Amino acid sequence: MKAILVALFVLQLGPRPPLAPAETLLAPESLRALHDEIIVNADSQLFLPENPPPMVVDGTDATAGEVILTCDLTPCGPALRSIQKLRWLVARKQLPPPTRTIRYVPSGPLPPSSKAVIQFLERVNRFGIAESPWSMPAIGDEVSEIFANYVTGQVTPRYAFMGAFNTSDLGVERYDAPVTTVLAGGDDHDRSIAGFVGAATSYFLATLPNRGAEALLSHLTVGAHARLAEDGRNAVAQMGSQQRAGAEVLIMFGQAIEREQRRMRSFETFMPAPVDPMLHSRILDMEKGITSVWTSMGISSSPFVPAAERIRGRGGEDRRVPARINSEPIKPVEMPTAFLKFDRPELIVYELHNFIDGKRSISDIRDAVSAEFGALPLPSVVDYFERLAKSGAITLK
């Protein structure tokens, strides 16, 4: 007996095995329950659309908003797996009830209380995670990648927004809540993995603030540096062998930094109001910390300056601010000829609309979309917004 106690004492003092990144967000037992129910028992307790149970997991706080599952096809196998298995696990008390309601909305308008959207794309032939467009970076991107890497046991492919969508996919309207996109094509096993990622991501977001909230902040910092490293390599390639940074390189990399800052800032929307001052201060420090990449890369000796404070040079500037007439989606108008030189001009129009917030000027929006897709001529962007204003979709002030 004494020997057993000594052995237990030694084991207790020994190094603790590290957790998988996903286990820093959700408890290992919760992950195992989701994995076994959605992937191992993929077809058990799965109701067909002809006779489905309610497509909702009720939250404990009706004022906390909702997390929405949606899809580009109806019925959607991965979305059905996600919502039905979550209901089953919560009903069996293998998962605690979430704070926010999780709801499957196959089509149509989303509830005004939507806090986040997990969107499945089945009209693709691969599995992966699609980056959010630069106009609406989401913390769900980080969370879904972590869960995807956990279940696949490898680094899951991350596709750029521009490469993940087909023209027909743009029928999915712009949402006012952050969108995380899971590519759910491939075989049945890939669709089961997509269902797991959707369920784990939606459940994590629906339970914030939770035991993994602190870890997510650290993951966001690491992820921001990883994404900015990719943007940095793109900037170096644009600068050429002489490493001279032109205006478009500075615009691209500056906008990339602001994209990651917005992603970090969106974390606060999942916290109870008023936001804890210490948490707010930490996020501000995180936002400031990633700006160090600006000077450490050597692309400019000047410190990082936010886009709204930048002085533009000879490229010109249009300070008029587009604003929406109402909350309805903006219908595209005929695009300028200059847009047609890009591979996916309809995505450029999509993002031009998304950046209209009543605060950004035409030049601000031009810079943001140029950073994402390539340099857009300011006169062409001005022309497009003037056409939108003439159609009655927006105002210019």
Contacts in CASP RR format, 6 or more apart in sequence:
PFRMAT RR
TARGET T0000
AUTHOR 0000-0000-0000
METHOD contacts of the structure
MODEL  1
MKAILVALFVLQLGPRPPLAPAETLLAPESLRALHDEIIVNADSQLFLPE
NPPPMVVDGTDATAGEVILTCDLTPCGPALRSIQKLRWLVARKQLPPPTR
TIRYVPSGPLPPSSKAVIQFLERVNRFGIAESPWSMPAIGDEVSEIFANY
VTGQVTPRYAFMGAFNTSDLGVERYDAPVTTVLAGGDDHDRSIAGFVGAA
TSYFLATLPNRGAEALLSHLTVGAHARLAEDGRNAVAQMGSQQRAGAEVL
IMFGQAIEREQRRMRSFETFMPAPVDPMLHSRILDMEKGITSVWTSMGIS
SSPFVPAAERIRGRGGEDRRVPARINSEPIKPVEMPTAFLKFDRPELIVY
ELHNFIDGKRSISDIRDAVSAEFGALPLPSVVDYFERLAKSGAITLK
19 28 0 8 1.000
20 150 0 8 1.000
21 146 0 8 1.000
21 149 0 8 1.000
21 150 0 8 1.000
21 219 0 8 1.000
22 31 0 8 1.000
22 146 0 8 1.000
22 147 0 8 1.000
22 149 0 8 1.000
22 150 0 8 1.000
22 200 0 8 1.000
23 31 0 8 1.000
23 150 0 8 1.000
24 212 0 8 1.000
24 215 0 8 1.000
24 219 0 8 1.000
25 143 0 8 1.000
25 146 0 8 1.000
25 147 0 8 1.000
25 204 0 8 1.000
25 212 0 8 1.000
25 215 0 8 1.000
25 216 0 8 1.000
25 219 0 8 1.000
26 34 0 8 1.000
26 200 0 8 1.000
26 203 0 8 1.000
26 204 0 8 1.000
26 212 0 8 1.000
27 211 0 8 1.000
30 94 0 8 1.000
30 95 0 8 1.000
30 203 0 8 1.000
31 150 0 8 1.000
31 200 0 8 1.000
33 89 0 8 1.000
33 94 0 8 1.000
33 95 0 8 1.000
34 85 0 8 1.000
34 89 0 8 1.000
34 95 0 8 1.000
34 196 0 8 1.000
34 199 0 8 1.000
34 200 0 8 1.000
34 203 0 8 1.000
35 151 0 8 1.000
35 196 0 8 1.000
37 44 0 8 1.000
37 85 0 8 1.000
37 88 0 8 1.000
37 89 0 8 1.000
37 94 0 8 1.000
38 81 0 8 1.000
38 82 0 8 1.000
38 85 0 8 1.000
38 192 0 8 1.000
38 195 0 8 1.000
38 196 0 8 1.000
38 199 0 8 1.000
39 151 0 8 1.000
39 189 0 8 1.000
39 192 0 8 1.000
39 193 0 8 1.000
39 196 0 8 1.000
42 81 0 8 1.000
42 188 0 8 1.000
42 192 0 8 1.000
45 84 0 8 1.000
45 85 0 8 1.000
45 88 0 8 1.000
46 80 0 8 1.000
46 81 0 8 1.000
46 84 0 8 1.000
46 85 0 8 1.000
47 53 0 8 1.000
47 80 0 8 1.000
47 84 0 8 1.000
48 75 0 8 1.000
49 74 0 8 1.000
49 75 0 8 1.000
49 80 0 8 1.000
52 80 0 8 1.000
52 84 0 8 1.000
53 84 0 8 1.000
53 87 0 8 1.000
54 87 0 8 1.000
55 83 0 8 1.000
55 84 0 8 1.000
55 103 0 8 1.000
55 104 0 8 1.000
56 83 0 8 1.000
56 87 0 8 1.000
56 101 0 8 1.000
56 102 0 8 1.000
56 103 0 8 1.000
56 104 0 8 1.000
57 83 0 8 1.000
57 86 0 8 1.000
57 87 0 8 1.000
57 90 0 8 1.000
57 97 0 8 1.000
57 98 0 8 1.000
57 101 0 8 1.000
57 102 0 8 1.000
57 103 0 8 1.000
57 206 0 8 1.000
58 97 0 8 1.000
58 101 0 8 1.000
59 97 0 8 1.000
59 98 0 8 1.000
59 99 0 8 1.000
59 100 0 8 1.000
59 101 0 8 1.000
59 102 0 8 1.000
59 206 0 8 1.000
60 97 0 8 1.000
60 98 0 8 1.000
60 99 0 8 1.000
61 99 0 8 1.000
61 100 0 8 1.000
62 101 0 8 1.000
64 99 0 8 1.000
64 100 0 8 1.000
64 115 0 8 1.000
65 100 0 8 1.000
65 101 0 8 1.000
65 113 0 8 1.000
65 114 0 8 1.000
65 115 0 8 1.000
66 100 0 8 1.000
66 101 0 8 1.000
66 102 0 8 1.000
66 103 0 8 1.000
66 111 0 8 1.000
66 113 0 8 1.000
66 114 0 8 1.000
66 115 0 8 1.000
67 98 0 8 1.000
67 100 0 8 1.000
67 101 0 8 1.000
67 102 0 8 1.000
67 103 0 8 1.000
67 114 0 8 1.000
67 115 0 8 1.000
67 116 0 8 1.000
67 117 0 8 1.000
67 118 0 8 1.000
67 202 0 8 1.000
67 205 0 8 1.000
67 206 0 8 1.000
68 102 0 8 1.000
68 103 0 8 1.000
68 104 0 8 1.000
68 105 0 8 1.000
68 110 0 8 1.000
68 111 0 8 1.000
68 114 0 8 1.000
68 116 0 8 1.000
68 117 0 8 1.000
68 118 0 8 1.000
68 177 0 8 1.000
69 79 0 8 1.000
69 82 0 8 1.000
69 83 0 8 1.000
69 102 0 8 1.000
69 103 0 8 1.000
69 104 0 8 1.000
69 105 0 8 1.000
69 117 0 8 1.000
69 118 0 8 1.000
69 120 0 8 1.000
69 198 0 8 1.000
69 202 0 8 1.000
70 76 0 8 1.000
70 79 0 8 1.000
70 104 0 8 1.000
70 105 0 8 1.000
70 106 0 8 1.000
70 107 0 8 1.000
70 110 0 8 1.000
70 117 0 8 1.000
70 118 0 8 1.000
70 119 0 8 1.000
70 120 0 8 1.000
70 172 0 8 1.000
71 77 0 8 1.000
71 78 0 8 1.000
71 79 0 8 1.000
71 106 0 8 1.000
71 119 0 8 1.000
71 120 0 8 1.000
71 121 0 8 1.000
71 122 0 8 1.000
71 184 0 8 1.000
72 119 0 8 1.000
72 120 0 8 1.000
72 121 0 8 1.000
72 122 0 8 1.000
72 123 0 8 1.000
72 169 0 8 1.000
72 172 0 8 1.000
73 122 0 8 1.000
73 123 0 8 1.000
74 106 0 8 1.000
74 107 0 8 1.000
75 106 0 8 1.000
76 106 0 8 1.000
76 120 0 8 1.000
76 122 0 8 1.000
76 184 0 8 1.000
77 120 0 8 1.000
77 122 0 8 1.000
77 184 0 8 1.000
77 191 0 8 1.000
77 195 0 8 1.000
78 120 0 8 1.000
78 122 0 8 1.000
78 182 0 8 1.000
78 184 0 8 1.000
78 191 0 8 1.000
78 192 0 8 1.000
78 194 0 8 1.000
78 195 0 8 1.000
78 198 0 8 1.000
79 104 0 8 1.000
79 106 0 8 1.000
79 120 0 8 1.000
79 195 0 8 1.000
80 104 0 8 1.000
81 191 0 8 1.000
81 192 0 8 1.000
81 195 0 8 1.000
81 196 0 8 1.000
81 199 0 8 1.000
82 104 0 8 1.000
82 118 0 8 1.000
82 195 0 8 1.000
82 196 0 8 1.000
82 198 0 8 1.000
82 199 0 8 1.000
82 202 0 8 1.000
83 102 0 8 1.000
83 103 0 8 1.000
83 104 0 8 1.000
83 199 0 8 1.000
85 199 0 8 1.000
86 95 0 8 1.000
86 102 0 8 1.000
86 199 0 8 1.000
86 202 0 8 1.000
86 203 0 8 1.000
89 95 0 8 1.000
90 96 0 8 1.000
90 97 0 8 1.000
90 98 0 8 1.000
95 203 0 8 1.000
96 207 0 8 1.000
98 203 0 8 1.000
98 206 0 8 1.000
98 207 0 8 1.000
99 206 0 8 1.000
99 207 0 8 1.000
99 208 0 8 1.000
100 115 0 8 1.000
100 205 0 8 1.000
100 206 0 8 1.000
100 207 0 8 1.000
101 206 0 8 1.000
102 202 0 8 1.000
102 203 0 8 1.000
102 206 0 8 1.000
103 111 0 8 1.000
105 111 0 8 1.000
110 117 0 8 1.000
110 175 0 8 1.000
110 177 0 8 1.000
114 175 0 8 1.000
114 176 0 8 1.000
114 177 0 8 1.000
115 177 0 8 1.000
115 205 0 8 1.000
115 269 0 8 1.000
115 270 0 8 1.000
116 138 0 8 1.000
116 140 0 8 1.000
116 177 0 8 1.000
116 178 0 8 1.000
116 179 0 8 1.000
116 180 0 8 1.000
116 202 0 8 1.000
116 205 0 8 1.000
116 270 0 8 1.000
117 175 0 8 1.000
117 177 0 8 1.000
117 178 0 8 1.000
117 179 0 8 1.000
117 180 0 8 1.000
118 140 0 8 1.000
118 144 0 8 1.000
118 179 0 8 1.000
118 180 0 8 1.000
118 182 0 8 1.000
118 198 0 8 1.000
118 201 0 8 1.000
118 202 0 8 1.000
119 172 0 8 1.000
119 179 0 8 1.000
119 180 0 8 1.000
119 181 0 8 1.000
119 182 0 8 1.000
120 181 0 8 1.000
120 182 0 8 1.000
120 184 0 8 1.000
120 194 0 8 1.000
120 195 0 8 1.000
120 198 0 8 1.000
121 130 0 8 1.000
121 164 0 8 1.000
121 165 0 8 1.000
121 169 0 8 1.000
121 181 0 8 1.000
121 182 0 8 1.000
121 183 0 8 1.000
121 184 0 8 1.000
121 185 0 8 1.000
122 184 0 8 1.000
122 185 0 8 1.000
122 191 0 8 1.000
123 166 0 8 1.000
123 168 0 8 1.000
123 169 0 8 1.000
123 185 0 8 1.000
124 164 0 8 1.000
124 166 0 8 1.000
124 183 0 8 1.000
124 184 0 8 1.000
124 185 0 8 1.000
124 186 0 8 1.000
125 185 0 8 1.000
125 186 0 8 1.000
126 157 0 8 1.000
126 183 0 8 1.000
126 185 0 8 1.000
126 186 0 8 1.000
126 190 0 8 1.000
127 156 0 8 1.000
127 157 0 8 1.000
127 183 0 8 1.000
127 184 0 8 1.000
127 185 0 8 1.000
127 186 0 8 1.000
127 190 0 8 1.000
127 193 0 8 1.000
127 194 0 8 1.000
128 148 0 8 1.000
128 156 0 8 1.000
128 157 0 8 1.000
128 158 0 8 1.000
128 159 0 8 1.000
128 182 0 8 1.000
128 183 0 8 1.000
128 194 0 8 1.000
129 141 0 8 1.000
129 144 0 8 1.000
129 145 0 8 1.000
129 148 0 8 1.000
129 156 0 8 1.000
129 157 0 8 1.000
129 158 0 8 1.000
129 159 0 8 1.000
129 180 0 8 1.000
129 181 0 8 1.000
129 182 0 8 1.000
129 183 0 8 1.000
129 197 0 8 1.000
130 158 0 8 1.000
130 159 0 8 1.000
130 160 0 8 1.000
130 161 0 8 1.000
130 163 0 8 1.000
130 164 0 8 1.000
130 165 0 8 1.000
130 181 0 8 1.000
130 182 0 8 1.000
130 183 0 8 1.000
131 141 0 8 1.000
131 158 0 8 1.000
131 159 0 8 1.000
131 160 0 8 1.000
131 161 0 8 1.000
131 164 0 8 1.000
132 138 0 8 1.000
132 141 0 8 1.000
132 161 0 8 1.000
132 178 0 8 1.000
132 179 0 8 1.000
132 180 0 8 1.000
132 181 0 8 1.000
133 161 0 8 1.000
133 350 0 8 1.000
133 351 0 8 1.000
133 354 0 8 1.000
133 372 0 8 1.000
134 161 0 8 1.000
134 255 0 8 1.000
134 259 0 8 1.000
134 351 0 8 1.000
134 368 0 8 1.000
134 369 0 8 1.000
134 371 0 8 1.000
134 372 0 8 1.000
135 351 0 8 1.000
135 354 0 8 1.000
135 355 0 8 1.000
135 368 0 8 1.000
136 175 0 8 1.000
136 178 0 8 1.000
136 179 0 8 1.000
136 354 0 8 1.000
137 178 0 8 1.000
137 259 0 8 1.000
137 260 0 8 1.000
137 262 0 8 1.000
137 263 0 8 1.000
137 266 0 8 1.000
138 178 0 8 1.000
138 179 0 8 1.000
138 180 0 8 1.000
138 263 0 8 1.000
138 266 0 8 1.000
139 178 0 8 1.000
139 205 0 8 1.000
139 216 0 8 1.000
139 220 0 8 1.000
139 263 0 8 1.000
139 266 0 8 1.000
139 267 0 8 1.000
139 270 0 8 1.000
140 178 0 8 1.000
140 180 0 8 1.000
140 201 0 8 1.000
140 205 0 8 1.000
141 180 0 8 1.000
141 263 0 8 1.000
142 216 0 8 1.000
142 219 0 8 1.000
142 220 0 8 1.000
142 223 0 8 1.000
142 263 0 8 1.000
143 180 0 8 1.000
143 200 0 8 1.000
143 201 0 8 1.000
143 204 0 8 1.000
143 205 0 8 1.000
143 216 0 8 1.000
144 180 0 8 1.000
144 182 0 8 1.000
144 197 0 8 1.000
144 198 0 8 1.000
144 201 0 8 1.000
145 156 0 8 1.000
145 158 0 8 1.000
146 219 0 8 1.000
147 196 0 8 1.000
147 197 0 8 1.000
147 198 0 8 1.000
147 200 0 8 1.000
147 201 0 8 1.000
147 204 0 8 1.000
148 156 0 8 1.000
148 182 0 8 1.000
148 193 0 8 1.000
148 197 0 8 1.000
149 155 0 8 1.000
149 156 0 8 1.000
151 193 0 8 1.000
151 196 0 8 1.000
151 197 0 8 1.000
152 193 0 8 1.000
159 183 0 8 1.000
161 347 0 8 1.000
161 372 0 8 1.000
162 343 0 8 1.000
162 344 0 8 1.000
162 347 0 8 1.000
162 372 0 8 1.000
162 373 0 8 1.000
163 344 0 8 1.000
164 181 0 8 1.000
164 183 0 8 1.000
165 347 0 8 1.000
167 344 0 8 1.000
167 346 0 8 1.000
170 346 0 8 1.000
170 347 0 8 1.000
170 350 0 8 1.000
173 329 0 8 1.000
174 329 0 8 1.000
174 350 0 8 1.000
174 353 0 8 1.000
174 354 0 8 1.000
178 266 0 8 1.000
180 201 0 8 1.000
182 194 0 8 1.000
182 195 0 8 1.000
182 197 0 8 1.000
182 198 0 8 1.000
182 201 0 8 1.000
183 194 0 8 1.000
184 190 0 8 1.000
184 191 0 8 1.000
184 194 0 8 1.000
184 195 0 8 1.000
185 191 0 8 1.000
185 194 0 8 1.000
204 210 0 8 1.000
204 212 0 8 1.000
205 270 0 8 1.000
208 270 0 8 1.000
208 271 0 8 1.000
209 270 0 8 1.000
209 271 0 8 1.000
209 272 0 8 1.000
216 267 0 8 1.000
217 267 0 8 1.000
217 282 0 8 1.000
217 283 0 8 1.000
217 286 0 8 1.000
220 263 0 8 1.000
220 264 0 8 1.000
220 267 0 8 1.000
220 286 0 8 1.000
221 264 0 8 1.000
221 286 0 8 1.000
221 290 0 8 1.000
224 260 0 8 1.000
224 263 0 8 1.000
224 264 0 8 1.000
224 286 0 8 1.000
224 290 0 8 1.000
225 290 0 8 1.000
225 293 0 8 1.000
227 256 0 8 1.000
227 260 0 8 1.000
228 253 0 8 1.000
228 256 0 8 1.000
228 257 0 8 1.000
228 260 0 8 1.000
228 290 0 8 1.000
228 293 0 8 1.000
231 252 0 8 1.000
231 253 0 8 1.000
231 256 0 8 1.000
232 253 0 8 1.000
232 256 0 8 1.000
232 293 0 8 1.000
232 297 0 8 1.000
234 252 0 8 1.000
235 245 0 8 1.000
235 249 0 8 1.000
235 252 0 8 1.000
235 253 0 8 1.000
235 297 0 8 1.000
235 299 0 8 1.000
236 243 0 8 1.000
236 297 0 8 1.000
238 248 0 8 1.000
238 249 0 8 1.000
238 252 0 8 1.000
239 245 0 8 1.000
239 246 0 8 1.000
239 249 0 8 1.000
239 299 0 8 1.000
243 298 0 8 1.000
243 299 0 8 1.000
245 299 0 8 1.000
245 300 0 8 1.000
247 313 0 8 1.000
247 315 0 8 1.000
248 370 0 8 1.000
248 374 0 8 1.000
248 375 0 8 1.000
249 299 0 8 1.000
250 299 0 8 1.000
250 300 0 8 1.000
251 307 0 8 1.000
251 367 0 8 1.000
251 370 0 8 1.000
251 371 0 8 1.000
252 370 0 8 1.000
252 371 0 8 1.000
252 374 0 8 1.000
253 294 0 8 1.000
253 297 0 8 1.000
253 299 0 8 1.000
253 371 0 8 1.000
254 294 0 8 1.000
254 304 0 8 1.000
254 307 0 8 1.000
254 371 0 8 1.000
255 307 0 8 1.000
255 367 0 8 1.000
255 368 0 8 1.000
255 371 0 8 1.000
255 372 0 8 1.000
256 371 0 8 1.000
257 290 0 8 1.000
257 291 0 8 1.000
257 293 0 8 1.000
257 294 0 8 1.000
257 304 0 8 1.000
258 306 0 8 1.000
258 307 0 8 1.000
260 290 0 8 1.000
261 287 0 8 1.000
261 290 0 8 1.000
264 283 0 8 1.000
264 286 0 8 1.000
264 287 0 8 1.000
265 283 0 8 1.000
265 287 0 8 1.000
267 283 0 8 1.000
268 275 0 8 1.000
268 279 0 8 1.000
268 280 0 8 1.000
268 283 0 8 1.000
271 279 0 8 1.000
291 303 0 8 1.000
291 304 0 8 1.000
294 300 0 8 1.000
294 303 0 8 1.000
294 304 0 8 1.000
295 301 0 8 1.000
295 302 0 8 1.000
295 303 0 8 1.000
295 304 0 8 1.000
307 364 0 8 1.000
307 367 0 8 1.000
307 368 0 8 1.000
308 364 0 8 1.000
312 363 0 8 1.000
315 378 0 8 1.000
316 363 0 8 1.000
316 378 0 8 1.000
317 361 0 8 1.000
317 363 0 8 1.000
317 378 0 8 1.000
318 361 0 8 1.000
318 362 0 8 1.000
318 363 0 8 1.000
318 366 0 8 1.000
318 378 0 8 1.000
318 382 0 8 1.000
319 361 0 8 1.000
319 362 0 8 1.000
319 363 0 8 1.000
320 361 0 8 1.000
320 362 0 8 1.000
320 385 0 8 1.000
320 396 0 8 1.000
320 397 0 8 1.000
321 358 0 8 1.000
321 359 0 8 1.000
321 360 0 8 1.000
321 361 0 8 1.000
321 362 0 8 1.000
321 396 0 8 1.000
321 397 0 8 1.000
322 356 0 8 1.000
322 358 0 8 1.000
322 360 0 8 1.000
322 362 0 8 1.000
322 365 0 8 1.000
322 385 0 8 1.000
322 388 0 8 1.000
322 389 0 8 1.000
322 394 0 8 1.000
322 395 0 8 1.000
322 396 0 8 1.000
323 356 0 8 1.000
323 358 0 8 1.000
323 394 0 8 1.000
323 395 0 8 1.000
323 396 0 8 1.000
323 397 0 8 1.000
324 330 0 8 1.000
324 356 0 8 1.000
324 358 0 8 1.000
324 393 0 8 1.000
324 394 0 8 1.000
325 392 0 8 1.000
325 393 0 8 1.000
325 394 0 8 1.000
325 395 0 8 1.000
329 353 0 8 1.000
330 353 0 8 1.000
330 356 0 8 1.000
330 388 0 8 1.000
330 393 0 8 1.000
330 394 0 8 1.000
331 391 0 8 1.000
331 393 0 8 1.000
332 346 0 8 1.000
332 349 0 8 1.000
332 353 0 8 1.000
333 384 0 8 1.000
333 387 0 8 1.000
333 388 0 8 1.000
333 391 0 8 1.000
333 393 0 8 1.000
334 387 0 8 1.000
335 345 0 8 1.000
335 348 0 8 1.000
335 349 0 8 1.000
335 384 0 8 1.000
336 380 0 8 1.000
336 383 0 8 1.000
336 384 0 8 1.000
337 380 0 8 1.000
338 376 0 8 1.000
338 377 0 8 1.000
338 380 0 8 1.000
339 345 0 8 1.000
339 348 0 8 1.000
339 349 0 8 1.000
339 376 0 8 1.000
339 380 0 8 1.000
339 384 0 8 1.000
342 348 0 8 1.000
342 373 0 8 1.000
342 374 0 8 1.000
344 373 0 8 1.000
347 373 0 8 1.000
348 369 0 8 1.000
348 373 0 8 1.000
348 376 0 8 1.000
349 384 0 8 1.000
351 368 0 8 1.000
351 369 0 8 1.000
351 372 0 8 1.000
351 373 0 8 1.000
352 365 0 8 1.000
352 369 0 8 1.000
352 381 0 8 1.000
352 384 0 8 1.000
352 385 0 8 1.000
355 364 0 8 1.000
355 365 0 8 1.000
355 368 0 8 1.000
355 369 0 8 1.000
356 365 0 8 1.000
356 394 0 8 1.000
360 368 0 8 1.000
362 378 0 8 1.000
362 381 0 8 1.000
362 382 0 8 1.000
362 385 0 8 1.000
362 396 0 8 1.000
363 378 0 8 1.000
365 381 0 8 1.000
365 385 0 8 1.000
366 376 0 8 1.000
366 378 0 8 1.000
366 381 0 8 1.000
369 376 0 8 1.000
369 381 0 8 1.000
370 376 0 8 1.000
385 394 0 8 1.000
385 396 0 8 1.000
386 396 0 8 1.000
388 394 0 8 1.000
389 395 0 8 1.000
389 396 0 8 1.000
END
